[in-house]
Amino acid sequence: MTVTATVPTTRRAPGATTDPMRGHARAAGIFYLLTFLSSIPALILIGPVLNDAHYVTGAGHDTRVLWGCLLDAVNALTAVGSAVALYPVVKRQNGSMALGFVTSRMVEAAVVLIGVVSLLAVVTLRQDYAGTGDAASFTPIATALVDVRNWTFLVGPGLMPAFNAVLLGTLLHRSRLVPRIIPTVGLVGAPLLFAAFIAAFFGGIEQVSATSFFLTLPIAAWELSVGLWMTFKGFSVTSPVLPTVGDRA
C-alpha cells in the first residue's frame, strides 16, 4: 500500500509580526530616499550651465555639471526602482493601478533623462568650441538645449509626481500597507502640484519660486515620509494584501 503524505501550507496567523514582503518595502524606501539624496545636490551642481547664458564661450564648470547630470540620472533610475520594488505588493490591491504607477514612474524617468542628455550636449559644445571663433555662434544652440532641460524639469518632476501620488496613494490608502495619514498627504498634495504645474506652464509663476515651493511641499513631504516609513518600518502586517506564508509574490 502506498501512503501519500500531505505537507500543510503554513499561513500567516492573525497576530503574526513578520512582514513577508519586507524586502520589497525596504528596497522601495531606499530608492525613495535616494531620490532626495540625488536630486537636490544635482540641482545645485548644474547651476552654472542653467544660469549662465554664455556657458559655452567661457571657462565652464564641466566636472561639476557632469556630476550633477550623473546624479540626475541616478534620480531617474531610482524612480523606476521604487516602482518595480512596490509593484509585486500593490498589484494585489489593484493590478491596473499598480501597472499605471510603474508606467508613470518610467515616463518621469525618461523625461528626466532627456534633460540630462540636453545638458551633456551643452558641455560637449563648450569643450569642442570654447575659445574658437565659432563659440559665440553656438550660444543660441546651448540656450535652446538648456530650455529643453527646463521644460523636462517642469513636465517630469513638476508634473508626473502628481499622477504617482494619486495612483500609489490610492493603493496604499486602500490596502492599509502604511498608516493612512501618509498616502493622505500625497492625495492632498497631488492637486496642489498639478496647480503649480499649470501656473508655471502658462507663465503665471516661475518654476523656481516661493509659490511653487509651497505648492510642491506636500508632495515632497509625502515622498519623504513614504521613503522613511518603508525603509525603517516596512508594511503593516495587518494589511489584507500581504501574501500568506508560502504564497508567491
N, C-alpha and C positions, 0 to 999 in steps of 0.2 A: 504494500500500500504506500502510495506517495503522499507525503504531507507537505502542503504548501503553507509557508509562513507568511503572514501579512505584517509588514512593518508599518506601524501607525505614523501618521504625519503629525509632528509636534506643531501646535498652533500657539499663537501669542495669547497669553492669558489676559483677562481684562485688567489686571493690576500690574502687568509687566512694565519694566522700566527700561527695556532695551529697545533702541530705535534700529530696526533692520536696515534703514536707508541712511544711516549716519554718515557714511562716506559721501553720499551724494550731497547731503546738506553741507558738510564741511567744504567740499570742493566748490560748490556754488558760492558759499560765503566768502571763501578766499578769493575767488575770481571777482566778486563784487568789490571787495576791499582793494584788490589790485587795480581796479578801475580808478579808484580815487588816488591811489599812490602813483599812478602813471599819468593821469590826465591833468592834474593840477601842475606838477612840475613841467609837463610838456608845454602847457600854455605859456609858462614863464620863459622857457628856453627858446621858443620860436618867436619871441617878441621882436627881436631885431629885424627879421625878414617881414614881419607883419606891419611894423610901424615905420620902416624906412623905405620911402618910395624909390630911392636911388640905391638900393641894396646891391644891385648887380654892377654898379660902377665903383663901389667903394672897397675897403679892405675886407669887409664882411666878418661874420662870426660863424663860419661854416661848421666848425666842430660842434659848437653849441646848438646850432639849428639841427644838425644831424642827430644829435642825442634827443632833441625834442621830437623829431619825426619818429625816431625809434620808439620812444615812449608812447606816442600816439598810436603807432602800430600795435604795441602791446595792449593799449586800451581797447583797440578794435578786437583783438583776439580774445581778451578776457570777456568781452560782451558775448561772443559766441560760446565761450567755455561755460559761462554761468548758465546759459540757456540749455546747453547739452547736458550739463550735470543735473539740472532740475527736471528735464523732460521725462525720464522714467518714472518720476514720482507724481508730478502734476497731471500726467496723461491719465492717471487713474481717476481723476476728478472729471476731466473733460478733454478727450483726445484732440478735438478740433481746436479748442482754445490753446491747448498746450503746443500744438504744432504752429499755430499763429504766433505764439510768443517766441518760439525758436526762429521763425521766419523774420519777425520784426527785428530781433537782435542781429540776425545776419544782414538785413538791409542796413541797419545802423552801422555795423562794422564796415560794410562795403563802402558806404558814403564817407566814413572817416578815412578809409584808405585812399579814396580818390583825392581827398585834401592833402594827405601825406605825400602822394606822388606829385601833386602840383607844387608843393614847396621844395621837394627834391629837385624838380626841374629848374626852379629858380636858383638853387645852389649850383647846379651844373652850369647854368648860363653865366653866373658870376665867375666860376672857376675857369671857364673857357674863354671868356671875353673881357673880364676886368682888366683895365689898363690898356686896352686896344682902342683903336679909333671906332670900332663898331659897338662898343659897350653901350653908349648912350641910346643907340637905336633899339636895343633890346629892353630898355626900361619899360616901354608900354607893354611888351610881352610879359615881363616879370610882374608888372602890376595886374595884368589880367589873370595870371596864374594865382596870385595872392587873392584876388577877388573870387576865383573859383574855390579856393580853400575857405574863405569866409562864408560862402554860400553853403558849402558842405558842413561847416560847423553849425550853421543855422538849421539845415534840414536833418542832419544826423543827430548830434547830441541836443540840438534845440527843439526837435520835434518827436523823433522816434521814442524817447523815453516815456512820452505821454501814452503812446499805444502799449508800450511794455508794461507800464503801471496798471493800465486798465485790464490787460489780459492776465498778467501774473497776480495782480492784486485781487482780482475776482477769484482766481483759482485758489489762492492762499486763504482768502476770507471764507469761501465755501467749504474748503477742506479742513480748516482749523489746524493746518500744519504749524502755524506760528500764531502768537497772540493776535487777535483780530485788530487791535489798535494799529499794528504795523501796516497791514495792507490798507487799512482805512486812510492812513496818511497818504499812501500812494494814490488811492482813488480820489482823494480831495486835491492832491497836487496835480493830477493829470490835466484837468481843465484849466488850471492856472498856467501850467506850462504851455498848453495849446494857445491860450490867450496871449502869452508873451511871444510865441512864435508868430501869430497873426499880426500883432502890433509891429514886430521887427520886420516881418516880411513886407509890409506895406509902408515902412519907414516911419511909423509912429513913435518908435523908441529905438535907441541904439542897442545892438546886440549885447554889448558890454556896458551896462548902466545900472544905476541903483534900482530902477523899476524892474528891470529884467532879473536882477539878483533876487529881489524879494519874491517875485513870481515863480522863480525856479527853485527857491529854497526848500519848499515842501518835498519836491521830487528828490532833491539831494538828500534830505533827511530820511526819506523812505528807502532809498537805495543803501544808504549807510547803515540804517537800522536792520535791514534785511541781511546785509553782509555780516554785521556783528553778531546778530542772533543766530544765524545758521552756522557761523564759524564756531561759536563758543557754546551754544545751547542745542542746536540741532532741531529736528522736527518734534512736535508734540506726539508722544507715543499713544495718546488717546485719539488721534485723528483716524477717522474711518477709512482713509485711503491708503494708509500704510499697509504693506503686504504682511500676511501671516508668515511665520517661520516656515520655511520650506517652499514658499511661493517664489517665483522668479519675477524680477523687476520687469 
